[in-house]
Amino acid sequence: MLTVDDLLMDVFRRVADLLGPVAWSVLEEPPGPQDEIGPRTRDDGGSPPASRAS
C-alpha cells in the first residue's frame, strides 16, 4: 500500500539529493572579499547599515 507519507519521504530524499552537494559547496567556499574586511562600523554617527533580507 502506498501512503502520502511514502510519497513525501520520496520527495524529501530527491530534494536532499539535489540540494545536498550545493549546500556543501557553499559551506566549503573560502571567505570572499567582503568577509575579509571585517564587521561594518558606523563612522558617520548615523544609523547602522540596513540589514540584508534573508
PyMOL commands that set and color helices and strands:
alter all, ss='L'
color gray80, all
select helices_A, chain A and resi 4-28+33-37
alter helices_A, ss='H'
color red, helices_A
deselect
rebuild
show_as cartoon
